[in-house]
Amino acid sequence: MIFVIAFTATFISMLCCKAIKKPAVRVILGMVAFFNILIMILAGSFIYTTKYKIHDVASYTSPNGKYELLFQQVGDPDWPFGHTHARLVLQDEKGTIVKYSFDIAADGANASSDLCQVTWKATQVEAVISDEEQNDNQYILYFNGKTESNQLDTRFGI
């Protein structure tokens, strides 16, 4: 919504700058347009950082070195004590095989490598995500692109 308001004000200011001949009014409208553009840039960078920026948390390589599993945090945790948005990305030499997004009930804390235990199998990789606020979740990413998820009855493996 802030983008629409700022864009509209900027657009109107720029149109008026061309139509109005008085230099003082043109300067004021130019300054309004400049500050609106600045607000849009700042708001856009804030939204990108808090909602979309990918933070690499950990990287795990298969024993044969053919596959890599990335544990990533997406954006910042929901404020003040919300979920942390994360994803697992399975890759091979050719590129990304599968991405699996999920939420961690971490009381607004950032994801850390301590939350993830990875086990490599012949046809899949299994990642168990643990946290104090939720039961352990097991995510199975197959090398053919399929995925599964299971909620376990344990917390931190106990």
Backbone as ProteinMPNN parsed JSONL, in Angstrom:
{"seq_chain_A": "MIFVIAFTATFISMLCCKAIKKPAVRVILGMVAFFNILIMILAGSFIYTTKYKIHDVASYTSPNGKYELLFQQVGDPDWPFGHTHARLVLQDEKGTIVKYSFDIAADGANASSDLCQVTWKATQVEAVISDEEQNDNQYILYFNGKTESNQLDTRFGI", "coords_chain_A": {"N_chain_A": [[0.812, -1.184, 0.0], [1.953, 1.197, 0.769], [3.707, 1.55, -1.313], [2.026, 2.098, -3.487], [0.845, 4.534, -2.747], [3.151, 6.177, -2.507], [4.175, 5.948, -5.124], [2.075, 7.052, -6.64], [2.003, 9.691, -5.611], [4.57, 10.517, -6.4], [4.373, 10.302, -9.193], [2.32, 12.177, -9.767], [3.572, 14.497, -8.798], [5.731, 14.703, -10.579], [4.393, 15.068, -13.01], [3.134, 17.484, -12.499], [5.368, 19.114, -12.194], [6.223, 19.469, -14.819], [4.056, 20.799, -15.907], [3.637, 23.132, -14.434], [4.861, 26.435, -14.323], [6.153, 28.045, -12.476], [9.164, 28.506, -10.767], [9.658, 28.06, -7.968], [7.551, 26.426, -7.079], [7.98, 24.245, -8.719], [10.444, 23.336, -7.727], [9.698, 22.531, -5.139], [7.842, 20.485, -5.735], [9.558, 18.778, -7.074], [11.24, 18.066, -4.951], [9.406, 16.684, -3.359], [8.856, 14.511, -5.053], [11.437, 13.359, -5.107], [11.797, 12.59, -2.372], [9.683, 10.788, -2.109], [10.498, 8.764, -3.876], [12.799, 7.967, -2.529], [11.639, 6.941, -0.155], [10.236, 4.765, -1.243], [12.387, 3.174, -2.12], [13.723, 2.61, 0.327], [11.645, 1.293, 1.765], [11.201, -0.875, 0.059], [13.707, -2.229, 0.204], [13.692, -2.93, 2.904], [11.452, -4.635, 3.054], [12.294, -6.679, 1.291], [14.545, -7.687, 2.694], [13.391, -8.616, 5.102], [11.435, -10.465, 4.312], [12.152, -12.021, 2.025], [14.925, -12.482, 1.583], [17.522, -14.837, 1.328], [19.148, -16.741, 3.716], [21.936, -18.617, 4.168], [22.179, -21.347, 6.251], [23.298, -23.876, 6.883], [25.318, -26.388, 5.265], [25.347, -29.557, 3.805], [27.125, -32.31, 2.66], [26.873, -35.218, 0.649], [28.155, -38.544, 1.404], [29.408, -39.642, -0.891], [29.959, -37.392, -2.284], [28.383, -36.477, -4.331], [25.904, -35.249, -3.955], [24.348, -32.371, -2.419], [22.969, -30.88, 0.442], [21.245, -28.061, 1.348], [20.516, -26.041, 4.096], [18.418, -23.485, 4.683], [17.433, -20.208, 5.742], [14.581, -18.253, 5.189], [14.107, -14.967, 4.73], [13.433, -12.93, 7.662], [12.623, -14.059, 11.014], [9.137, -14.181, 11.98], [7.768, -11.363, 13.585], [6.681, -10.628, 16.899], [7.303, -13.066, 18.245], [7.176, -15.195, 16.412], [6.978, -17.674, 13.77], [9.864, -19.138, 12.2], [10.852, -19.002, 8.922], [11.906, -21.455, 6.713], [13.908, -23.517, 4.497], [14.771, -26.535, 2.735], [17.184, -27.438, 0.413], [17.928, -29.579, -2.1], [20.643, -30.534, -4.016], [22.471, -31.509, -6.969], [25.272, -32.213, -9.177], [24.281, -31.128, -11.527], [22.428, -29.211, -10.817], [19.638, -27.809, -9.0], [17.63, -30.176, -7.394], [15.326, -30.466, -5.761], [13.293, -28.247, -3.806], [12.238, -27.657, -0.525], [9.991, -26.107, 1.473], [9.325, -24.927, 4.807], [8.094, -24.21, 8.143], [9.49, -23.203, 11.253], [8.798, -23.441, 14.621], [10.121, -21.336, 16.496], [10.048, -19.381, 18.422], [10.578, -16.823, 17.408], [13.301, -16.851, 16.918], [16.362, -16.991, 15.001], [17.185, -19.443, 12.498], [19.445, -22.15, 13.099], [22.403, -24.168, 12.65], [22.392, -26.122, 14.564], [19.832, -27.052, 14.785], [19.32, -28.97, 12.871], [19.636, -32.318, 11.863], [21.227, -34.508, 9.715], [20.844, -37.355, 7.628], [22.232, -39.475, 5.311], [21.035, -41.609, 2.781], [20.729, -44.411, 0.456], [18.948, -43.684, -1.642], [17.918, -41.267, -0.871], [17.854, -38.308, 1.211], [17.619, -37.635, 4.631], [16.369, -35.261, 6.794], [16.174, -34.086, 10.03], [14.468, -31.748, 11.777], [14.733, -29.949, 14.678], [13.415, -28.359, 17.614], [12.832, -26.399, 20.568], [10.202, -25.537, 20.835], [8.518, -27.181, 19.369], [7.548, -30.464, 18.198], [9.911, -32.823, 16.842], [10.511, -32.694, 13.352], [10.606, -34.669, 10.482], [12.054, -34.567, 7.357], [12.062, -35.902, 4.21], [13.932, -36.052, 1.393], [13.998, -37.17, -1.761], [16.283, -38.396, -4.226], [15.192, -38.351, -6.729], [13.455, -36.234, -6.774], [11.081, -36.345, -5.33], [9.249, -35.744, -2.254], [8.792, -36.134, 1.307], [7.201, -35.719, 4.489], [7.275, -36.03, 8.027], [5.887, -35.869, 11.252], [7.53, -36.28, 14.235], [7.505, -37.99, 17.42], [9.254, -36.898, 19.197], [11.423, -34.521, 20.863], [14.161, -32.633, 20.117], [15.355, -35.077, 19.558], [14.793, -36.652, 21.741]], "CA_chain_A": [[0.0, 0.0, 0.0], [2.846, 2.364, 0.822], [4.274, 1.727, -2.651], [1.014, 2.711, -4.343], [0.731, 5.937, -2.351], [4.384, 6.883, -2.863], [4.275, 6.0, -6.579], [1.08, 8.011, -7.113], [2.469, 11.04, -5.266], [5.722, 10.807, -7.254], [3.894, 10.486, -10.558], [1.614, 13.459, -9.821], [4.573, 15.556, -8.62], [6.512, 14.845, -11.811], [3.527, 15.663, -14.019], [2.926, 18.9, -12.15], [6.627, 19.83, -12.444], [6.27, 19.829, -16.234], [2.945, 21.688, -16.252], [3.713, 24.402, -13.698], [5.988, 27.236, -14.802], [6.801, 28.771, -11.385], [10.328, 27.748, -10.305], [9.575, 27.66, -6.556], [6.626, 25.29, -6.994], [8.654, 23.119, -9.373], [11.45, 22.823, -6.8], [8.993, 21.834, -4.06], [7.312, 19.239, -6.289], [10.718, 17.921, -7.323], [11.678, 17.516, -3.668], [8.393, 15.692, -2.968], [9.111, 13.329, -5.876], [12.686, 12.749, -4.647], [11.581, 11.922, -1.084], [8.823, 9.627, -2.338], [11.343, 7.713, -4.45], [13.649, 7.493, -1.438], [10.797, 6.109, 0.717], [9.985, 3.5, -1.94], [13.63, 2.38, -2.096], [13.934, 2.124, 1.692], [10.607, 0.312, 2.089], [11.475, -2.067, -0.742], [14.853, -2.971, 0.744], [13.269, -3.495, 4.185], [10.57, -5.768, 2.772], [13.115, -7.752, 0.729], [15.384, -8.269, 3.74], [12.615, -9.306, 6.129], [10.526, -11.482, 3.781], [12.6, -12.822, 0.896], [16.361, -12.725, 1.52], [17.92, -16.195, 1.699], [20.319, -16.834, 4.596], [22.435, -19.984, 4.261], [22.409, -21.743, 7.639], [24.246, -24.988, 6.899], [25.45, -27.141, 4.032], [25.724, -30.941, 4.088], [27.516, -33.013, 1.441], [26.715, -36.67, 0.754], [29.448, -39.232, 1.535], [30.051, -39.837, -2.197], [30.247, -36.074, -2.829], [27.543, -36.213, -5.502], [24.749, -34.429, -3.591], [24.52, -31.384, -1.366], [21.738, -30.412, 1.045], [21.384, -26.737, 1.953], [19.511, -25.63, 5.069], [18.379, -22.041, 4.508], [16.368, -19.411, 6.351], [13.995, -17.331, 4.219], [13.71, -13.74, 5.415], [13.624, -12.896, 9.11], [11.495, -14.667, 11.722], [7.975, -13.326, 12.208], [7.952, -10.583, 14.801], [7.827, -10.696, 17.797], [7.651, -14.431, 18.639], [6.534, -16.043, 15.415], [7.696, -18.76, 13.105], [11.016, -18.906, 11.337], [10.605, -19.636, 7.629], [13.138, -22.114, 6.279], [13.749, -24.476, 3.403], [15.842, -27.46, 2.421], [17.429, -27.465, -1.029], [18.766, -30.707, -2.5], [21.299, -30.247, -5.287], [23.529, -32.375, -7.476], [26.188, -31.471, -10.058], [23.52, -30.484, -12.598], [21.624, -28.111, -10.29], [18.69, -28.073, -7.927], [16.705, -31.291, -7.588], [14.068, -30.141, -5.105], [13.277, -27.293, -2.69], [11.127, -27.959, 0.378], [9.831, -25.013, 2.435], [8.615, -25.267, 6.03], [8.22, -23.245, 9.226], [10.0, -23.696, 12.525], [8.263, -22.699, 15.761], [11.357, -21.068, 17.232], [9.868, -18.203, 19.272], [11.176, -15.649, 16.787], [14.758, -16.977, 16.809], [16.891, -17.378, 13.695], [17.554, -20.851, 12.338], [20.874, -22.427, 13.291], [22.785, -25.512, 12.22], [22.104, -27.051, 15.663], [18.461, -27.538, 14.66], [19.191, -29.921, 11.762], [20.468, -33.517, 11.796], [21.069, -35.048, 8.364], [21.26, -38.739, 7.398], [22.235, -39.796, 3.886], [20.686, -42.991, 2.437], [21.057, -44.744, -0.933], [18.069, -43.011, -2.596], [17.321, -40.084, -0.274], [18.485, -37.683, 2.367], [16.636, -37.376, 5.67], [16.737, -34.155, 7.682], [15.293, -33.946, 11.186], [14.53, -30.388, 12.304], [14.332, -29.965, 16.076], [13.381, -27.098, 18.331], [12.174, -26.493, 21.87], [8.796, -25.165, 20.742], [7.746, -28.086, 18.526], [8.083, -31.812, 18.048], [10.835, -32.968, 15.721], [9.932, -32.956, 12.037], [11.509, -35.358, 9.561], [11.831, -34.252, 5.951], [12.77, -36.847, 3.35], [14.061, -35.547, 0.028], [14.516, -38.232, -2.613], [17.148, -37.924, -5.302], [14.393, -38.213, -7.951], [12.65, -35.032, -6.663], [9.931, -36.521, -4.448], [9.471, -35.338, -0.866], [7.887, -36.604, 2.35], [7.45, -35.124, 5.797], [6.659, -36.736, 9.138], [6.094, -35.282, 12.57], [7.971, -37.317, 15.153], [7.041, -37.836, 18.805], [10.399, -36.515, 20.019], [11.916, -33.14, 20.828], [15.628, -32.721, 20.122], [15.737, -36.478, 19.516], [14.535, -37.342, 23.02]], "C_chain_A": [[0.863, 1.26, 0.0], [3.464, 2.629, -0.547], [3.29, 2.448, -3.566], [0.888, 4.202, -4.027], [1.962, 6.728, -2.785], [4.522, 7.013, -4.385], [3.3, 7.028, -7.147], [1.524, 9.444, -6.828], [3.652, 11.446, -6.133], [5.284, 11.112, -8.682], [3.189, 11.844, -10.708], [2.595, 14.619, -9.693], [5.359, 15.782, -9.908], [5.676, 15.453, -12.939], [3.331, 17.156, -13.76], [4.184, 19.719, -12.391], [6.707, 20.288, -13.896], [5.214, 20.875, -16.58], [3.067, 23.07, -15.609], [4.989, 25.134, -14.104], [6.735, 27.953, -13.677], [7.948, 27.924, -10.817], [10.221, 27.26, -8.856], [8.679, 26.436, -6.385], [7.26, 24.056, -7.629], [9.7, 22.491, -8.457], [10.788, 22.013, -5.689], [8.44, 20.495, -4.563], [8.44, 18.254, -6.622], [11.234, 17.285, -6.042], [10.692, 16.461, -3.166], [8.62, 14.398, -3.751], [10.364, 12.606, -5.408], [12.483, 11.981, -3.341], [10.653, 10.712, -1.22], [9.611, 8.469, -2.945], [12.248, 7.124, -3.38], [12.867, 6.584, -0.485], [10.518, 4.757, 0.062], [11.218, 2.607, -1.923], [13.872, 1.799, -0.71], [12.908, 1.066, 2.082], [10.831, -0.985, 1.311], [12.631, -2.886, -0.202], [14.506, -3.606, 2.091], [12.401, -4.736, 3.959], [11.365, -6.94, 2.2], [13.914, -8.457, 1.823], [14.561, -9.093, 4.722], [11.761, -10.453, 5.597], [11.16, -12.459, 2.787], [14.082, -13.183, 0.878], [16.691, -14.118, 2.056], [19.199, -16.126, 2.527], [20.739, -18.301, 4.64], [22.776, -20.292, 5.71], [23.466, -22.831, 7.707], [24.234, -25.679, 5.537], [25.967, -28.529, 4.381], [25.996, -31.637, 2.76], [27.385, -34.513, 1.661], [28.092, -37.335, 0.84], [30.17, -39.445, 0.201], [30.361, -38.501, -2.887], [29.38, -35.666, -4.002], [26.402, -35.236, -5.194], [25.105, -33.46, -2.468], [23.134, -30.964, -0.879], [22.016, -29.082, 1.722], [20.214, -26.499, 2.898], [19.541, -24.111, 5.077], [17.219, -21.426, 5.28], [15.901, -18.408, 5.309], [13.482, -16.104, 4.975], [14.069, -13.791, 6.891], [12.448, -13.586, 9.776], [10.353, -13.662, 11.898], [8.119, -12.64, 13.561], [6.68, -10.593, 15.612], [8.238, -12.129, 18.145], [7.038, -15.441, 17.693], [7.44, -17.117, 14.856], [8.917, -18.251, 12.348], [10.755, -19.668, 10.048], [11.928, -20.191, 7.109], [12.84, -23.001, 5.08], [14.976, -25.356, 3.316], [15.961, -27.508, 0.909], [18.384, -28.608, -1.316], [19.315, -30.437, -3.893], [22.232, -31.395, -5.668], [24.411, -31.554, -8.409], [25.453, -30.67, -11.131], [22.707, -29.285, -12.114], [20.697, -28.561, -9.185], [17.754, -29.214, -8.303], [15.341, -30.934, -7.008], [14.313, -29.106, -4.005], [12.056, -27.616, -1.845], [11.077, -26.883, 1.452], [9.004, -25.475, 3.63], [8.832, -24.155, 7.047], [8.732, -23.939, 10.475], [9.406, -22.818, 13.62], [9.414, -22.438, 16.725], [11.261, -19.824, 18.102], [10.567, -16.965, 18.715], [12.683, -15.7, 16.641], [15.15, -17.346, 15.379], [17.217, -18.86, 13.681], [19.055, -21.005, 12.548], [21.158, -23.874, 12.884], [22.531, -26.552, 13.309], [20.718, -27.672, 15.548], [18.309, -28.692, 13.675], [20.179, -31.082, 11.902], [20.17, -34.212, 10.468], [21.616, -36.47, 8.299], [21.141, -39.022, 5.904], [21.938, -41.277, 3.712], [20.985, -43.202, 0.956], [20.223, -43.948, -1.94], [17.503, -41.692, -2.079], [18.23, -39.492, 0.796], [17.365, -37.365, 3.348], [17.174, -36.287, 6.58], [15.703, -34.088, 8.796], [15.529, -32.552, 11.76], [13.943, -30.409, 13.712], [14.291, -28.551, 16.627], [12.617, -27.286, 19.628], [10.667, -26.305, 21.776], [7.932, -26.138, 19.942], [8.341, -29.479, 18.584], [9.029, -31.828, 16.858], [10.053, -33.259, 14.441], [10.992, -33.585, 11.152], [11.096, -35.018, 8.137], [12.697, -35.172, 5.119], [12.748, -36.285, 1.933], [14.736, -36.641, -0.799], [15.333, -37.638, -3.75], [16.405, -37.791, -6.626], [13.439, -37.015, -7.883], [11.425, -35.158, -5.777], [10.29, -36.086, -3.032], [8.429, -35.99, 0.04], [8.199, -35.832, 3.615], [6.671, -35.89, 6.85], [6.91, -35.954, 10.417], [6.418, -36.41, 13.521], [7.456, -37.006, 16.563], [8.155, -37.39, 19.734], [10.657, -35.016, 19.916], [13.417, -33.203, 21.054], [16.091, -34.157, 20.234], [15.46, -37.258, 20.78], [13.08, -37.764, 23.089]], "O_chain_A": [[0.555, 2.247, -0.668], [3.717, 3.778, -0.908], [3.689, 3.318, -4.34], [0.832, 5.031, -4.935], [1.843, 7.81, -3.359], [4.936, 8.059, -4.883], [3.661, 7.793, -8.041], [1.433, 10.311, -7.697], [3.736, 12.597, -6.561], [5.763, 12.062, -9.3], [3.439, 12.571, -11.669], [2.466, 15.617, -10.401], [5.622, 16.924, -10.285], [6.178, 16.253, -13.729], [3.359, 17.974, -14.68], [4.095, 20.892, -12.753], [7.205, 21.379, -14.174], [5.438, 21.732, -17.435], [2.638, 24.065, -16.193], [6.057, 24.532, -14.214], [7.849, 28.429, -13.898], [7.742, 26.773, -10.431], [10.655, 26.149, -8.554], [9.01, 25.519, -5.634], [7.093, 22.944, -7.129], [9.836, 21.269, -8.407], [11.263, 20.933, -5.337], [8.564, 19.481, -3.876], [8.283, 17.043, -6.465], [11.62, 16.116, -6.033], [11.108, 15.448, -2.605], [8.581, 13.31, -3.176], [10.371, 11.378, -5.316], [12.944, 10.846, -3.213], [10.827, 9.719, -0.514], [9.408, 7.316, -2.565], [12.441, 5.91, -3.331], [13.39, 5.557, -0.053], [10.556, 3.723, 0.728], [11.098, 1.397, -1.729], [14.194, 0.618, -0.583], [13.268, 0.046, 2.669], [10.665, -2.074, 1.861], [12.549, -4.114, -0.153], [14.974, -4.704, 2.392], [12.601, -5.765, 4.604], [11.131, -8.085, 2.588], [13.953, -9.686, 1.871], [14.997, -10.169, 5.133], [11.394, -11.34, 6.368], [10.742, -13.615, 2.717], [14.455, -14.137, 0.194], [16.196, -14.521, 3.108], [20.197, -15.54, 2.108], [19.972, -19.145, 5.105], [23.57, -19.583, 6.329], [24.415, -22.736, 8.485], [23.278, -25.57, 4.769], [26.911, -28.668, 5.159], [25.184, -31.559, 1.838], [27.738, -35.024, 2.723], [29.086, -36.758, 0.398], [31.4, -39.432, 0.155], [30.962, -38.488, -3.962], [29.611, -34.62, -4.608], [25.98, -34.481, -6.07], [26.025, -33.691, -1.683], [22.234, -30.721, -1.683], [22.908, -28.979, 2.565], [19.06, -26.729, 2.539], [20.553, -23.508, 5.432], [16.166, -22.042, 5.448], [16.715, -17.786, 4.626], [12.54, -16.197, 5.762], [14.902, -14.592, 7.315], [11.379, -13.694, 9.175], [10.577, -12.453, 11.958], [8.533, -13.25, 14.546], [5.614, -10.565, 14.997], [9.429, -12.384, 18.324], [6.448, -16.431, 18.127], [8.505, -17.42, 15.393], [8.981, -17.098, 11.922], [10.466, -20.863, 10.086], [12.939, -19.489, 7.07], [11.687, -23.207, 4.701], [16.065, -24.988, 3.756], [14.957, -27.606, 0.204], [19.517, -28.614, -0.835], [18.567, -30.151, -4.827], [22.712, -32.143, -4.816], [24.31, -30.327, -8.432], [25.954, -29.644, -11.591], [22.336, -28.429, -12.917], [20.94, -29.568, -8.52], [17.164, -29.222, -9.383], [14.319, -31.081, -7.679], [15.366, -29.08, -3.367], [10.965, -27.825, -2.376], [12.005, -26.754, 2.25], [8.103, -26.303, 3.494], [9.656, -23.265, 6.838], [8.443, -25.111, 10.718], [9.498, -21.592, 13.556], [9.653, -23.214, 17.65], [12.287, -19.263, 18.484], [11.089, -16.152, 19.476], [13.297, -14.697, 16.276], [14.362, -17.939, 14.643], [17.492, -19.457, 14.722], [19.837, -20.113, 12.22], [20.245, -24.694, 12.792], [22.461, -27.745, 13.012], [20.456, -28.712, 16.153], [17.259, -29.334, 13.649], [21.384, -30.876, 12.041], [19.013, -34.47, 10.136], [22.688, -36.766, 8.828], [20.081, -38.831, 5.309], [22.514, -42.113, 4.407], [21.44, -42.283, 0.276], [20.738, -43.571, -2.993], [16.696, -41.058, -2.76], [19.22, -40.092, 1.216], [16.299, -36.889, 2.957], [18.296, -36.377, 7.077], [14.5, -34.04, 8.535], [16.639, -32.217, 12.174], [12.805, -30.83, 13.916], [15.021, -27.666, 16.18], [11.842, -28.232, 19.765], [9.929, -26.875, 22.581], [6.722, -25.937, 19.846], [9.496, -29.657, 18.97], [8.964, -30.966, 15.981], [9.057, -33.983, 14.458], [12.124, -33.107, 11.075], [9.933, -35.163, 7.762], [13.915, -35.222, 5.294], [11.685, -36.07, 1.35], [15.893, -36.989, -0.565], [15.094, -36.509, -4.177], [16.927, -37.182, -7.56], [12.684, -36.789, -8.828], [10.779, -34.148, -5.496], [11.46, -36.058, -2.652], [7.337, -36.349, -0.398], [9.316, -35.349, 3.8], [5.553, -36.343, 6.605], [8.006, -35.441, 10.639], [5.674, -37.386, 13.612], [7.027, -35.887, 16.846], [8.013, -37.497, 20.952], [10.173, -34.341, 19.007], [13.887, -33.753, 22.05], [17.08, -34.449, 20.906], [15.855, -38.419, 20.883], [12.656, -38.358, 24.08]]}, "name": "protein", "num_of_chains": 1, "seq": "MIFVIAFTATFISMLCCKAIKKPAVRVILGMVAFFNILIMILAGSFIYTTKYKIHDVASYTSPNGKYELLFQQVGDPDWPFGHTHARLVLQDEKGTIVKYSFDIAADGANASSDLCQVTWKATQVEAVISDEEQNDNQYILYFNGKTESNQLDTRFGI"}
